[in-house]
């Protein structure tokens, strides 16, 4: 079955080198152990499916075994697993880990089985056992009950008779007309219904009369897969073609499994999250197809297509370029090359789980108070891949754009530095939201720069070597060991952290470099000292983050800020210092902020670029909702100052 084979390939491609998967970003972070147990179990099912090609079964077995190895390597001190290692273990995550281990013939830790048994109550299995602290999360639910019972059964702790008795006692009473189960953890009832019916089938179909009757199929891929799976478990016929038609060209399904995280006290808001990478949805679809459609005729795989959002962004880039007097056709060709993968259909955007670029949006524009130019930063590469393959995919996109722009020589010169930053040996977590971005600065006069932004991974690795990676890259760009710039770097290292390295490519092999630091707030004394280190006048006034009626220096002192140093190559001298500050939330509305910012830019230089871009973007944002204006910077080189304002296009992109 080609659809299942493509799904196995997709899940293997998204599997972290150490064997895990991660998805669902919530307040406490992104899940790994729970998602890995669930996804690994889906691959274990594929590995045991006789109707699949032996090569597919082998790939599935290798993925399931790698997942089992990883889970055993992260087994916590309580002998069980949780949503991730930073939170308490729970019965649901532990049950899926046990199911995977049992399916692959691994020894299941006795501690995990004891942990599961301790979560049984008169009404079923609790997700968490600490009733006094987790409260609503400690209420039994049918999906956790079914998964825990299946885990104990598959691990040999419960025989079929015991499973049947537990089903009648703990799961059947939760059934609601017309034959469904619900859960506090999911937006719709398909997941709880499917897990309950899996336990019912494994127990010999006890105690349900009549056979459960699923409602009409839902519209999401996740919901349809569960409907297909549950309908098949009741013995009814089901049509798999709608699910097959929804499969992406890469083999997966778009993530639309909606996880709910209710307030444990029962009185607050429920947090919602989807599997942005589509891992959980694809694993669910794979499990459904293996059960419901082992002999289904496959549709030919769809070809990658530009998403509607991508087409909308294309139109936006063309329109803004024309407004600024820049060739729109060339602008769109470069933009499409950079975003071929990141804006292919279907897109996962907007999602903060996959991007920190612009509040989870894949595109951000910027304007200066100098001559009009088209400036933007974009996500590049396939956004659902694990960190390193995603970074490599992004670099391929940048390489294609470099060739299109005629920057091949510069791209070749930059590669050794890039390899110092994008190193496959680095243990970058799957939750990394930014490793490689790209940007373009195209002037009406014809000048063009292709920008590469490379994360120093300060937060992702927390190994204290973020600047070391940047220093190595700068040396590979030709900066001598005796360069003056490190004095300013050392001062900033003591006050903040190195966030990223920017590399600019131009024609004729030209390269530029900029180092970005993040600080806890605006520090004029620090800025003055850095200017001195750079050999520039020690007067921070050109860099003060102040916009009349929008932002004051006092407010900027208590919010995140940044300092960027442009480094001359190959001299290694700091040629420009920039300060960065974030805009506050739009209490006065986007339109009024735009008016005040435009007036201010007109007083410092040329406001035409801002007016052109703001005019196109304002209709995409309801006033006082979201953030159209995200950040602004002030750059100072000793004899001139320049302002840049960053703006976010709405999503979907504007028509």
Helices and strands as residue ranges (DSSP letters): H 2-13, E 23-26, E 29-31, H 33-47, H 54-73, H 91-103, H 110-117, E 120-121, E 124-125, H 131-134, G 135-138, H 142-154, H 160-166, I 167-171, G 172-174, H 190-202, H 221-233, H 241-245, E 258-261, E 271-274, H 279-292, H 308-323, H 328-338, E 363-368, E 373-379, H 387-405, H 408-421, E 436-443, E 448-455, H 458-461, H 466-476, H 485-493, E 497-505, G 507-509, E 511-519, H 524-533, G 540-543, H 553-556, E 561-567, E 574-582, H 590-604, H 608-617, G 618-620, E 629-636, E 641-647
